[in-house]
Amino acid sequence: MYATVPSQAARTPAVCTICLRKPEPVINSDAVTCPSSRSLPVVADCYVASVAAGSIGGLGHFVSSRFVSAIRKCSAVLEVAVAGTAGAAPLVALVRSGTTDVKQNAAAALANMAASADNKAAVAAAGGIDPLVELARSGDSVAKEKAALALYKLSSNADNKVAIAAAGGIDPLVQILSSGTDVAKEKAAAALWNLADHDDNQVAIAASGALGPLVELVRNGHAEAQNNAAAALWNLSVNNENKAAIAAAGGIEPLVELLRSGTDVAREQAAAAIWRLAFSADNQIAIAAAGGIEPLVELVRTGTSVGQQNAAVALRNLAVNDDNEVAIVAAGGVGPLIQLMRSGNDAAKEKAAVALWNLSVKSEHKVAIAAAGGIATLVELSRNGTIGAREQAAAALWSLSANNDNKVLIAAAGGIDSLVELLRSGTSASMEHAAAALGNLAFDESNQVAIAAAGGILPLVQLVRCGTDVAKEKAAAGLGNLAVNDDNQVAIADAGGIAPLVEMVRCGTTTARQNAATALGNLAFNQDNKEAIIAAGYVDV
């Protein structure tokens, strides 16, 4: 491009063959530079001036491949100095009408430019999507690599996801999955991963026949291609029909194998795809049959933070199936999930808690979770976790508290105070879970006294008055159990509990009416309460 090679300090190149001018000296400093060649900042400076003067747009068919190659290598300049629609337009023109080599390099330059969020929109505004799609469809093998790379970079922009699909970009990307080079397949899978983060595109990508090639790429691609393909299947499996189609395409087995032997990132992506697929009852069975439970448990134990989280969610979904619940506990899943609640990040703790909730359905598992130290950890999480973690911990404690020994253990661990606090200040779901847990705990005579002493009666009464329908049902049941205690009968009446319970008998849900009637029946063992209940309009006591 330049007749002379610039020096390290001040560089004054010869006349540029593109803009036919001699640039001013460029001083090597902390300004935008490119480590690949000392001359590139000067080339880029020349390019910017040419763009501003409109030279390149008119001379695109004369531009040498070497010049465009130099520009596309200088990624820092393309992100910053050559920014906006004006900077993109000449490169877009070269993708449309340049020579083969120039098209390749211009597409790569646009990919580098699109590393900047603002430039993603600028490239699209300059009309860059259509020629890149065409290059992905009809270019040579290298051009397809560069076009797929550029479409991948552009497709992380929400508007571009729609625009690429509208331009017909999905079909050529899917075709590359089957017939492109290894590099092209990797980039095409990455582009489809981004594009699949859109509901309509999930349908279109599957309809274009992408599922089979993506599954094959998970099975036999190189490491980065496997990562991208697994991630694409993760996003595609948001769609319920795709969940079944991915399984029918043989996707479960290679994802499970990726859990076992992939890179850390591949294991993260495989676990994410599996947790989405495991929302399907049929897939829950198929994942277990493919041997997916053991590597998921191992990922909870030894994976990265993201891998642990994704594996915990996958186990949560798989545990909806009764046989899988048994298999996860048998595979040693309880201990790693409890450890994740202790030492994971906030998101991991929440996901581990909900997994344990699903694992605690069977009576023997309630015992196993308690024996592994899960109760104290859940109580601590219900007290000091994030809003979501407290909600899920309360749900797990609700399930565990159905066991009589666990009722004692939860109280001993300080669970009553934390559950009562959730009644006062938790989310609607937290209040429902906490009321249900306290209702179970109140079957124990000592806990009846402890719940009252912790101030649990008044928030239960308030929940009967103005909680969600589920919360009202659980709170009424809890008050009914507490009212077995003589002192609590008086305390519930003093807290204003009779009137809302009578109102619930009149107009609550079927379950709420039953629970309220039981509570009023227990309260009526106190004569003063009986008279107050009748005076409030309920005579069946």
C-alpha positions as CSV (number, residue, x, y, z in Angstrom):
1,M,0.0,0.0,0.0
2,Y,2.8,2.4,0.9
3,A,6.1,2.7,-0.9
4,T,8.0,3.2,2.3
5,V,7.7,1.5,5.7
6,P,7.1,4.0,8.5
7,S,9.5,4.3,11.3
8,Q,8.6,3.6,15.0
9,A,8.4,7.4,15.8
10,A,7.1,9.7,13.1
11,R,5.9,8.0,9.9
12,T,5.3,9.8,6.6
13,P,4.2,7.3,4.0
14,A,4.2,7.8,0.3
15,V,1.1,8.7,-1.6
16,C,-1.8,6.3,-0.8
17,T,-3.0,4.3,-3.8
18,I,-6.6,4.7,-2.6
19,C,-7.1,8.3,-1.8
20,L,-4.1,9.7,-3.8
21,R,-2.9,11.9,-1.0
22,K,0.1,11.9,1.2
23,P,-1.1,11.6,4.9
24,E,0.4,13.8,7.6
25,P,2.9,12.1,9.9
26,V,1.3,9.9,12.5
27,I,3.0,9.7,15.9
28,N,3.1,6.3,17.5
29,S,1.5,6.9,20.9
30,D,-1.3,5.6,23.1
31,A,-3.8,6.5,20.5
32,V,-5.6,3.7,18.6
33,T,-2.9,1.3,17.2
34,C,-2.8,-2.1,15.8
35,P,-0.1,-4.5,17.0
36,S,-0.1,-6.6,13.8
37,S,1.7,-3.9,11.7
38,R,3.3,-0.6,12.5
39,S,1.9,0.9,9.3
40,L,-1.8,0.0,9.9
41,P,-2.7,3.1,12.0
42,V,-1.5,5.2,9.0
43,V,-3.6,3.0,6.6
44,A,-6.6,3.4,8.8
45,D,-6.0,7.2,9.1
46,C,-6.0,7.2,5.3
47,Y,-9.1,5.1,5.2
48,V,-11.0,7.4,7.5
49,A,-10.0,10.4,5.4
50,S,-11.1,8.6,2.3
51,V,-14.5,7.7,3.8
52,A,-15.0,11.3,4.8
53,A,-14.2,12.5,1.3
54,G,-16.4,9.8,-0.3
55,S,-13.4,8.4,-2.2
56,I,-13.8,4.7,-1.4
57,G,-17.4,4.4,-2.2
58,G,-16.7,5.5,-5.7
59,L,-13.5,3.6,-6.2
60,G,-14.6,0.3,-4.6
61,H,-13.9,-1.8,-7.6
62,F,-10.3,-0.5,-7.8
63,V,-9.5,-1.1,-4.1
64,S,-6.8,-3.7,-3.6
65,S,-7.2,-6.8,-1.5
66,R,-4.1,-5.8,0.4
67,F,-5.6,-2.5,1.5
68,V,-8.9,-4.0,2.7
69,S,-6.9,-6.8,4.4
70,A,-4.9,-4.1,6.3
71,I,-8.1,-2.4,7.3
72,R,-9.8,-5.5,8.6
73,K,-6.8,-6.5,10.6
74,C,-6.8,-3.3,12.5
75,S,-9.8,-4.2,14.7
76,A,-9.2,-1.5,17.3
77,V,-9.4,1.2,14.6
78,L,-12.5,-0.4,13.1
79,E,-14.3,-0.4,16.5
80,V,-13.5,3.2,17.3
81,A,-12.2,5.4,14.5
82,V,-14.1,3.8,11.6
83,A,-17.4,4.0,13.4
84,G,-21.0,4.7,12.3
85,T,-22.9,4.3,9.1
86,A,-20.4,6.4,7.1
87,G,-17.5,4.2,8.2
88,A,-19.4,1.0,7.3
89,A,-20.9,2.0,4.0
90,P,-17.7,1.7,1.9
91,L,-17.0,-1.8,3.3
92,V,-20.6,-2.8,2.6
93,A,-20.1,-1.7,-1.0
94,L,-17.0,-3.8,-1.2
95,V,-18.9,-6.9,0.1
96,R,-21.4,-6.3,-2.7
97,S,-19.1,-5.6,-5.7
98,G,-15.5,-6.3,-4.8
99,T,-13.3,-9.0,-6.1
100,T,-13.3,-12.4,-4.3
101,D,-10.5,-11.5,-2.0
102,V,-11.8,-8.0,-1.4
103,K,-15.3,-9.4,-0.4
104,Q,-13.6,-11.8,2.0
105,N,-11.6,-9.0,3.7
106,A,-14.4,-6.5,3.7
107,A,-16.7,-9.0,5.4
108,A,-14.0,-9.7,8.0
109,A,-13.6,-6.0,8.4
110,L,-17.3,-5.6,9.1
111,A,-17.1,-8.4,11.6
112,N,-14.3,-6.6,13.5
113,M,-16.3,-3.3,13.2
114,A,-19.4,-5.1,14.7
115,A,-17.5,-5.9,17.9
116,S,-18.8,-2.5,19.1
117,A,-22.5,-2.4,20.1
118,D,-23.1,0.9,18.3
119,N,-21.5,-0.4,15.1
120,K,-23.8,-3.4,15.0
121,A,-26.6,-1.1,14.3
122,A,-24.5,1.1,12.0
123,V,-23.5,-1.8,9.8
124,A,-27.2,-2.8,9.5
125,A,-28.2,0.8,8.7
126,A,-25.6,0.9,6.0
127,G,-27.3,-2.0,4.3
128,G,-24.7,-4.6,5.4
129,I,-26.9,-7.5,6.2
130,D,-28.2,-8.3,2.7
131,P,-24.8,-8.6,1.0
132,L,-23.4,-10.6,3.9
133,V,-26.3,-13.0,3.6
134,E,-25.7,-13.3,-0.1
135,L,-22.0,-13.9,0.6
136,A,-22.9,-16.6,3.0
137,R,-25.0,-18.2,0.4
138,S,-22.9,-18.0,-2.7
139,G,-19.3,-17.0,-1.8
140,D,-16.4,-19.3,-1.8
141,S,-15.5,-21.3,1.3
142,V,-13.4,-18.5,2.8
143,A,-16.0,-15.9,2.0
144,K,-18.6,-18.0,3.8
145,E,-16.4,-18.1,6.9
146,K,-16.1,-14.4,6.9
147,A,-19.8,-13.8,6.2
148,A,-20.8,-16.2,8.9
149,L,-18.4,-14.5,11.4
150,A,-19.9,-11.1,10.5
151,L,-23.5,-12.3,10.9
152,Y,-22.6,-13.9,14.2
153,K,-21.2,-10.6,15.5
154,L,-24.2,-8.6,14.1
155,S,-26.8,-11.0,15.4
156,S,-26.2,-10.2,19.1
157,N,-28.2,-7.0,18.3
158,A,-32.0,-7.6,18.9
159,D,-33.1,-5.7,15.8
160,N,-30.5,-7.5,13.7
161,K,-31.8,-10.9,14.7
162,V,-35.1,-9.9,13.0
163,A,-33.3,-8.3,10.0
164,I,-31.0,-11.2,9.3
165,A,-34.0,-13.6,9.3
166,A,-36.0,-11.3,7.1
167,A,-33.0,-11.1,4.6
168,G,-33.1,-14.9,4.3
169,G,-30.0,-15.4,6.4
170,I,-31.1,-18.5,8.2
171,D,-31.1,-20.9,5.3
172,P,-27.5,-20.2,4.1
173,L,-26.2,-20.5,7.7
174,V,-27.9,-23.8,8.1
175,Q,-26.4,-24.9,4.8
176,I,-23.0,-24.0,6.0
177,L,-23.5,-26.3,9.0
178,S,-23.6,-29.2,6.6
179,S,-21.2,-28.2,3.9
180,G,-18.9,-25.4,5.2
181,T,-15.4,-25.6,6.4
182,D,-14.8,-26.4,10.1
183,V,-14.3,-22.7,10.8
184,A,-17.5,-21.7,8.8
185,K,-19.5,-24.3,10.7
186,E,-18.3,-23.0,14.0
187,K,-19.3,-19.4,13.1
188,A,-22.6,-20.4,11.5
189,A,-23.5,-22.3,14.7
190,A,-22.6,-19.2,16.8
191,A,-24.8,-17.0,14.5
192,L,-27.7,-19.4,14.9
193,W,-27.2,-19.5,18.6
194,N,-27.7,-15.7,18.7
195,L,-30.6,-15.8,16.2
196,A,-32.4,-18.4,18.2
197,D,-32.8,-16.0,21.0
198,H,-36.0,-14.9,19.3
199,D,-39.3,-16.8,19.3
200,D,-40.0,-16.6,15.6
201,N,-36.4,-17.5,14.7
202,Q,-36.6,-20.6,16.8
203,V,-39.4,-21.9,14.6
204,A,-37.7,-20.8,11.4
205,I,-34.3,-22.3,12.2
206,A,-35.9,-25.7,13.0
207,A,-38.0,-25.5,9.9
208,S,-34.8,-24.9,7.9
209,G,-33.5,-28.2,8.9
210,A,-30.9,-27.0,11.4
211,L,-31.5,-29.4,14.2
212,G,-29.8,-32.5,12.6
213,P,-26.6,-30.6,11.6
214,L,-26.4,-28.9,15.0
215,V,-26.7,-32.3,16.7
216,E,-24.0,-33.7,14.4
217,L,-21.8,-30.7,15.3
218,V,-22.2,-31.4,19.0
219,R,-21.3,-35.0,18.3
220,N,-18.3,-34.6,16.0
221,G,-17.3,-30.9,15.8
222,H,-14.2,-29.4,17.2
223,A,-14.4,-27.9,20.7
224,E,-15.6,-24.4,19.8
225,A,-18.1,-25.7,17.3
226,Q,-19.5,-28.1,19.9
227,N,-19.9,-25.2,22.4
228,N,-21.7,-23.1,19.8
229,A,-23.9,-25.9,18.6
230,A,-24.9,-26.9,22.1
231,A,-25.7,-23.3,22.9
232,A,-27.8,-23.0,19.8
233,L,-29.8,-26.1,20.9
234,W,-30.2,-24.5,24.3
235,N,-31.9,-21.4,22.8
236,L,-33.9,-23.5,20.2
237,S,-35.2,-25.7,23.0
238,V,-37.2,-22.8,24.5
239,N,-39.7,-23.7,21.9
240,N,-41.8,-26.7,23.0
241,E,-42.0,-28.4,19.6
242,N,-38.3,-28.1,19.3
243,K,-37.8,-29.9,22.6
244,A,-39.3,-33.0,21.0
245,A,-37.7,-32.4,17.7
246,I,-34.2,-32.1,19.2
247,A,-34.7,-35.4,21.0
248,A,-36.0,-37.0,17.8
249,A,-32.9,-35.8,16.0
250,G,-30.8,-37.7,18.5
251,G,-29.7,-34.7,20.4
252,I,-29.8,-36.0,23.9
253,E,-27.0,-38.6,23.7
254,P,-24.3,-36.2,22.3
255,L,-25.3,-33.5,24.8
256,V,-24.9,-36.0,27.6
257,E,-21.5,-37.1,26.2
258,L,-20.5,-33.4,26.1
259,L,-21.3,-33.2,29.8
260,R,-18.8,-36.0,30.4
261,S,-15.9,-35.1,28.1
262,G,-16.3,-31.5,26.8
263,T,-14.5,-28.4,27.8
264,D,-15.7,-26.4,30.8
265,V,-17.6,-24.1,28.5
266,A,-19.1,-27.0,26.5
267,R,-20.2,-28.7,29.7
268,E,-21.9,-25.4,30.7
269,Q,-23.8,-25.2,27.4
270,A,-24.7,-28.9,27.4
271,A,-26.1,-28.7,30.9
272,A,-28.1,-25.6,29.8
273,A,-29.5,-27.4,26.8
274,I,-30.4,-30.4,28.9
275,W,-32.2,-28.3,31.6
276,R,-34.4,-26.8,28.9
277,L,-35.0,-30.2,27.2
278,A,-35.9,-31.6,30.7
279,F,-39.1,-29.5,30.9
280,S,-40.6,-32.2,28.7
281,A,-41.8,-35.3,30.5
282,D,-40.6,-37.6,27.7
283,N,-37.2,-36.0,27.7
284,Q,-36.9,-36.4,31.4
285,I,-37.0,-40.1,30.8
286,A,-34.7,-40.0,27.8
287,I,-32.0,-38.0,29.5
288,A,-31.9,-40.4,32.4
289,A,-31.8,-43.4,30.0
290,A,-28.9,-41.7,28.2
291,G,-26.9,-41.6,31.5
292,G,-27.4,-37.9,32.0
293,I,-27.9,-37.9,35.8
294,E,-24.4,-38.9,36.9
295,P,-22.5,-36.3,34.8
296,L,-24.9,-33.6,36.0
297,V,-24.3,-34.5,39.6
298,E,-20.5,-34.4,38.9
299,L,-20.9,-31.0,37.3
300,V,-22.6,-29.7,40.4
301,R,-19.7,-31.0,42.4
302,T,-16.7,-29.9,40.2
303,G,-17.9,-27.6,37.4
304,T,-17.5,-23.9,36.9
305,S,-19.9,-21.6,38.6
306,V,-22.1,-21.4,35.5
307,G,-21.8,-25.2,35.0
308,Q,-22.9,-25.8,38.5
309,Q,-25.9,-23.6,38.2
310,N,-27.0,-25.1,34.9
311,A,-26.6,-28.6,36.2
312,A,-28.6,-27.8,39.4
313,V,-31.5,-26.5,37.2
314,A,-31.3,-29.6,35.0
315,L,-31.5,-31.9,38.1
316,R,-34.4,-29.8,39.4
317,N,-36.3,-30.4,36.2
318,L,-35.4,-34.1,36.0
319,A,-36.5,-34.6,39.6
320,V,-40.1,-33.9,38.6
321,N,-40.1,-37.5,37.4
322,D,-40.4,-39.9,40.3
323,D,-37.9,-42.4,39.0
324,N,-35.4,-39.6,38.4
325,E,-35.9,-38.3,41.9
326,V,-34.8,-41.7,43.2
327,A,-31.9,-41.9,40.7
328,I,-30.5,-38.4,41.5
329,V,-30.4,-39.2,45.2
330,A,-28.9,-42.6,44.5
331,A,-26.2,-40.9,42.3
332,G,-25.1,-38.8,45.3
333,G,-26.9,-35.7,44.2
334,V,-28.0,-34.4,47.6
335,G,-24.5,-33.7,49.1
336,P,-23.2,-31.5,46.1
337,L,-26.4,-29.5,46.0
338,I,-26.2,-28.8,49.8
339,Q,-22.6,-27.8,49.3
340,L,-23.6,-25.5,46.4
341,M,-26.1,-23.8,48.8
342,R,-23.2,-23.2,51.2
343,S,-20.5,-22.0,48.9
344,G,-22.0,-21.1,45.5
345,N,-22.8,-17.6,44.3
346,D,-26.3,-16.2,44.9
347,A,-27.8,-17.6,41.8
348,A,-26.3,-21.1,42.4
349,K,-27.7,-21.1,45.9
350,E,-31.2,-20.4,44.7
351,K,-31.0,-23.1,42.0
352,A,-29.6,-25.7,44.4
353,A,-32.5,-24.9,46.9
354,V,-35.2,-25.5,44.3
355,A,-33.5,-28.7,43.2
356,L,-33.6,-29.9,46.8
357,W,-37.2,-29.0,47.0
358,N,-38.0,-31.3,44.1
359,L,-35.8,-34.0,45.5
360,S,-37.6,-33.9,48.9
361,V,-40.9,-35.2,47.7
362,K,-40.4,-38.8,48.8
363,S,-40.4,-39.5,52.5
364,E,-37.0,-41.2,52.5
365,H,-35.5,-38.3,50.7
366,K,-36.7,-35.9,53.4
367,V,-34.7,-38.0,55.8
368,A,-31.6,-38.1,53.5
369,I,-31.5,-34.4,53.0
370,A,-31.7,-33.8,56.7
371,A,-29.0,-36.4,57.4
372,A,-26.7,-34.6,54.9
373,G,-27.0,-31.3,56.8
374,G,-29.5,-29.7,54.5
375,I,-31.9,-28.3,57.1
376,A,-29.5,-25.9,58.8
377,T,-28.2,-24.7,55.3
378,L,-31.8,-24.1,54.1
379,V,-32.7,-22.2,57.3
380,E,-29.6,-20.0,56.8
381,L,-30.5,-19.4,53.2
382,S,-34.1,-18.6,54.2
383,R,-32.7,-16.0,56.6
384,N,-29.9,-14.4,54.6
385,G,-30.2,-15.4,51.0
386,T,-31.4,-13.3,48.1
387,I,-35.1,-12.7,47.6
388,G,-35.4,-15.7,45.2
389,A,-33.2,-17.9,47.4
390,R,-35.3,-17.2,50.5
391,E,-38.4,-18.1,48.5
392,Q,-37.0,-21.4,47.4
393,A,-35.5,-22.3,50.7
394,A,-38.8,-21.8,52.4
395,A,-40.4,-24.1,49.8
396,A,-37.8,-26.8,50.5
397,L,-38.4,-26.4,54.3
398,W,-42.2,-26.7,53.7
399,S,-41.6,-30.0,52.0
400,L,-39.1,-31.3,54.6
401,S,-41.3,-30.2,57.5
402,A,-43.8,-33.0,56.6
403,N,-41.4,-35.3,58.4
404,N,-41.9,-35.4,62.2
405,D,-38.2,-35.5,63.0
406,N,-37.6,-32.7,60.6
407,K,-40.2,-30.5,62.4
408,V,-37.9,-30.7,65.5
409,L,-34.7,-30.1,63.5
410,I,-36.1,-27.1,61.6
411,A,-37.1,-25.5,64.9
412,A,-33.8,-26.3,66.5
413,A,-32.0,-24.7,63.6
414,G,-33.8,-21.4,64.1
415,G,-36.2,-22.0,61.2
416,I,-39.3,-20.7,62.9
417,D,-38.0,-17.1,63.3
418,S,-36.8,-16.9,59.7
419,L,-40.2,-18.3,58.4
420,V,-42.1,-15.8,60.5
421,E,-40.0,-13.0,59.1
422,L,-40.8,-14.2,55.6
423,L,-44.5,-13.9,56.5
424,R,-43.9,-10.3,57.2
425,S,-41.6,-9.2,54.5
426,G,-41.2,-11.9,51.8
427,T,-42.6,-12.1,48.3
428,S,-46.1,-13.4,47.7
429,A,-44.6,-16.9,47.0
430,S,-42.3,-16.7,50.1
431,M,-45.4,-15.9,52.2
432,E,-47.2,-18.9,50.7
433,H,-44.3,-21.2,51.3
434,A,-43.5,-19.9,54.8
435,A,-47.2,-20.2,55.9
436,A,-47.3,-23.8,54.6
437,A,-44.1,-24.7,56.4
438,L,-45.3,-23.1,59.7
439,G,-48.6,-25.0,59.3
440,N,-46.7,-28.3,59.1
441,L,-44.4,-27.3,62.0
442,A,-47.5,-26.5,64.1
443,F,-48.5,-30.1,64.2
444,D,-45.7,-30.3,66.9
445,E,-46.9,-29.1,70.3
446,S,-43.6,-27.4,71.2
447,N,-43.6,-25.6,67.9
448,Q,-47.2,-24.3,68.5
449,V,-45.7,-22.5,71.5
450,A,-42.6,-21.4,69.6
451,I,-44.4,-20.0,66.6
452,A,-46.7,-17.9,68.9
453,A,-43.6,-16.7,70.8
454,A,-41.9,-15.7,67.6
455,G,-44.8,-13.5,66.7
456,G,-46.2,-15.8,64.0
457,I,-49.9,-15.4,64.8
458,L,-50.5,-11.8,63.7
459,P,-48.9,-12.2,60.2
460,L,-50.9,-15.4,59.7
461,V,-54.1,-13.5,60.5
462,Q,-53.1,-10.7,58.1
463,L,-52.4,-13.3,55.4
464,V,-55.9,-14.8,55.9
465,R,-57.2,-11.3,55.5
466,C,-55.3,-10.1,52.4
467,G,-52.9,-12.7,51.0
468,T,-53.1,-14.6,47.7
469,D,-55.7,-17.4,47.5
470,V,-52.9,-19.9,48.2
471,A,-51.5,-17.9,51.1
472,K,-55.0,-17.6,52.6
473,E,-55.4,-21.4,52.4
474,K,-52.0,-22.1,54.0
475,A,-52.4,-19.4,56.7
476,A,-55.9,-20.7,57.7
477,A,-54.4,-24.2,57.9
478,G,-51.6,-22.9,60.1
479,L,-54.0,-21.0,62.4
480,G,-56.1,-24.2,62.7
481,N,-53.1,-26.2,63.9
482,L,-51.9,-23.4,66.2
483,A,-55.4,-23.2,67.7
484,V,-55.0,-26.7,69.2
485,N,-53.1,-24.9,71.9
486,D,-55.3,-23.2,74.5
487,D,-53.2,-20.1,74.8
488,N,-53.1,-19.7,71.1
489,Q,-56.9,-19.8,70.9
490,V,-56.9,-16.6,72.9
491,A,-54.0,-15.1,71.0
492,I,-55.6,-15.7,67.6
493,A,-58.9,-14.1,68.7
494,D,-57.0,-11.1,70.2
495,A,-55.1,-10.7,66.9
496,G,-58.5,-10.3,65.1
497,G,-58.4,-13.8,63.5
498,I,-62.1,-14.7,63.9
499,A,-63.7,-12.3,61.5
500,P,-61.5,-13.0,58.5
501,L,-61.8,-16.8,59.1
502,V,-65.6,-16.4,59.1
503,E,-65.4,-14.4,55.9
504,M,-63.3,-17.1,54.4
505,V,-65.9,-19.7,55.2
506,R,-68.4,-17.7,53.2
507,C,-66.4,-16.8,50.1
508,G,-63.0,-18.5,50.0
509,T,-61.8,-21.3,47.7
510,T,-63.0,-24.8,48.5
511,T,-59.7,-25.6,50.3
512,A,-59.8,-22.2,52.1
513,R,-63.3,-22.8,53.3
514,Q,-62.4,-26.2,54.7
515,N,-59.3,-24.9,56.4
516,A,-61.1,-21.9,57.9
517,A,-63.9,-24.1,59.2
518,T,-61.3,-26.4,60.9
519,A,-59.6,-23.3,62.4
520,L,-62.9,-21.9,63.7
521,G,-63.8,-25.3,65.1
522,N,-60.6,-25.4,67.1
523,L,-61.0,-21.8,68.3
524,A,-64.5,-22.6,69.5
525,F,-63.1,-24.9,72.2
526,N,-62.7,-21.6,74.0
527,Q,-66.2,-20.5,75.1
528,D,-65.5,-16.8,74.5
529,N,-64.3,-17.5,71.0
530,K,-67.4,-19.7,70.3
531,E,-69.7,-16.8,71.2
532,A,-67.6,-14.4,69.1
533,I,-67.7,-16.8,66.1
534,I,-71.5,-17.2,66.3
535,A,-71.8,-13.4,66.7
536,A,-69.8,-13.0,63.5
537,G,-72.3,-15.1,61.7
538,Y,-70.9,-18.6,61.7
539,V,-73.1,-21.0,63.7
540,D,-71.7,-24.4,62.7
541,V,-69.4,-24.7,65.8
